Amino acid sequence: MHLRKTKSLNKLLYHLFRLMPENPTYGETAIEVSNKDPRTFFTEELQLSIRETATLPYHIPHLACSVYHMTLKDLPAMVRLWWNSSEKRVFNIVDRFTSKYVSNVLSFQEISSVQTSTQLFNGMTVKARATTREVMATYTIEDIVIELIIQLPSNYPLGSITVESGKRIGVAVQQWRNWMLQLSTYLTHQNGSIMEGLALWKNNVDKRFEGVEDCMICFSVIHGFNYSLPKKACRTCKKKFHSACLYKWFTSSNKSTCPLCRETFF
């Protein structure tokens, strides 16, 4: 919230890229556990002591890498937005560095968190494959089967996570596309984990099968930020919307009309 309010993310990331070494190999020499698994400032934990101030300058590059790692892990959507709006030279430098040193570490952590998660979903199973950077979710209710395949990009989390269609039984094509878009939008624009995105997506689908209609602005049953249901109804067309979505619509359009029927919204 502080970074968003003060618009400081740009400064933070520029400073980090000035402080991080071009080759963040851990140690004075190129120490490698194996040819495939080099030890870097992103794979090794930084040990700092407030009493050892004399050696602090030597830890600055490692500290910068640790902060960049945390920023990508906790604020992927904000960093992705910054990266996509950067000039071409910065865009390419950030992409190469992140893909080479950070993406595999974060992908492994994300996949591992899915594999070791104790979260259980009633009616949905979640599996993950580290080798292919894939997460598969299968939702079943009565005779309906919905399967999603979530693919992490090679430059994760800079590149967008893709949501692909697996098995689909008993669901209309348009509804299926809306549900895929919901999950894809959450994973791209929200600072959340895959498991959090799947939990929200499942709640949306559950409510849809319970008869609750989507908000006609964001096309989701459950709001992505405050997790509310569409309750504000237009008196003319009777369609319901999330309060937050309506407020955003009124503010951006400078109108007080229904987004669908265009009649005055009371």
Secondary structure as the mmCIF struct_conf table of DSSP 4:
data_model
#
loop_
_struct_conf.conf_type_id
_struct_conf.id
_struct_conf.beg_label_comp_id
_struct_conf.beg_label_asym_id
_struct_conf.beg_label_seq_id
_struct_conf.end_label_comp_id
_struct_conf.end_label_asym_id
_struct_conf.end_label_seq_id
HELX_RH_AL_P HELX_RH_AL_P1 HIS A 2 THR A 6
TURN_TY1_P TURN_TY1_P1 LYS A 7 LYS A 7
HELX_RH_AL_P HELX_RH_AL_P2 LEU A 9 LEU A 19
BEND BEND1 MET A 20 MET A 20
BEND BEND2 GLU A 22 ASN A 23
STRN STRN1 THR A 25 THR A 25
BEND BEND3 TYR A 26 TYR A 26
TURN_TY1_P TURN_TY1_P2 GLY A 27 ALA A 30
STRN STRN2 GLU A 32 GLU A 32
BEND BEND4 VAL A 33 LYS A 36
STRN STRN3 PRO A 38 PRO A 38
STRN STRN4 THR A 40 THR A 40
TURN_TY1_P TURN_TY1_P3 PHE A 41 THR A 43
BEND BEND5 GLU A 44 GLU A 44
TURN_TY1_P TURN_TY1_P4 ILE A 50 ARG A 51
HELX_RH_3T_P HELX_RH_3T_P1 THR A 53 THR A 55
HELX_RH_AL_P HELX_RH_AL_P3 LEU A 56 ASP A 74
HELX_RH_AL_P HELX_RH_AL_P4 PRO A 76 ASN A 84
TURN_TY1_P TURN_TY1_P5 SER A 85 SER A 85
BEND BEND6 SER A 86 SER A 86
HELX_RH_AL_P HELX_RH_AL_P5 LYS A 88 TYR A 101
TURN_TY1_P TURN_TY1_P6 VAL A 102 VAL A 102
HELX_RH_AL_P HELX_RH_AL_P6 SER A 103 GLN A 115
TURN_TY1_P TURN_TY1_P7 THR A 116 THR A 116
STRN STRN5 PHE A 121 PHE A 121
TURN_TY1_P TURN_TY1_P8 ASN A 122 GLY A 123
STRN STRN6 MET A 124 ARG A 129
TURN_TY1_P TURN_TY1_P9 ALA A 130 ARG A 133
STRN STRN7 GLU A 134 ILE A 141
TURN_TY1_P TURN_TY1_P10 GLU A 142 ASP A 143
STRN STRN8 ILE A 144 GLN A 151
TURN_TY1_P TURN_TY1_P11 SER A 154 LEU A 158
BEND BEND7 GLY A 159 GLY A 159
HELX_LH_PP_P HELX_LH_PP_P1 SER A 160 ILE A 161
STRN STRN9 THR A 162 ILE A 169
BEND BEND8 GLY A 170 GLY A 170
HELX_RH_AL_P HELX_RH_AL_P7 VAL A 173 HIS A 189
BEND BEND9 GLN A 190 ASN A 191
HELX_RH_AL_P HELX_RH_AL_P8 ILE A 194 PHE A 209
TURN_TY1_P TURN_TY1_P12 GLU A 210 GLY A 211
HELX_LH_PP_P HELX_LH_PP_P2 VAL A 212 CYS A 215
TURN_TY1_P TURN_TY1_P13 MET A 216 CYS A 218
BEND BEND10 VAL A 221 ILE A 222
TURN_TY1_P TURN_TY1_P14 GLY A 224 ASN A 226
STRN STRN10 LYS A 232 ALA A 233
TURN_TY1_P TURN_TY1_P15 ARG A 235 CYS A 237
STRN STRN11 LYS A 240 PHE A 241
HELX_RH_AL_P HELX_RH_AL_P9 SER A 243 SER A 253
TURN_TY1_P TURN_TY1_P16 ASN A 254 ASN A 254
STRN STRN12 THR A 257 THR A 257
TURN_TY1_P TURN_TY1_P17 PRO A 259 CYS A 261
BEND BEND11 GLU A 263 GLU A 263
STRN STRN13 THR A 264 THR A 264
HELX_LH_PP_P HELX_LH_PP_P3 PHE A 265 PHE A 265
#
